[in-house]
């Protein structure tokens, strides 16, 4: 799964590659929803905390846009990183990919 910009007007994009092979064990774990949810507890805790921080960052970005007329790049990249991480966790939980999501904003 790669995320890249399609054009300069919209700087975040999504491209998901179809897997060559899927794990049958992970498909079985998908049926047993709670097993995957237990494995994702560390991600869920960190993403809840990052979501709170992201709310503060959005508020700061709101004022930055009002004052300067531009949204700061660092705040934008942080927001995109949190969403990217959340999407990787959702993709693994729903069985769209076999690779366990990394603890990373990139």
Secondary structure, 3 states (H helix, E strand, C coil): CECCCCCCCCCCCCECCCCCCCCHHHHHHHHCHHHHHHHCHHHHHHHHHHHHHHHHHHHHHHHHHHHHCCCCHHHHHHHHHHHHHHHHHHHHHCCCCCCCCCCCCC
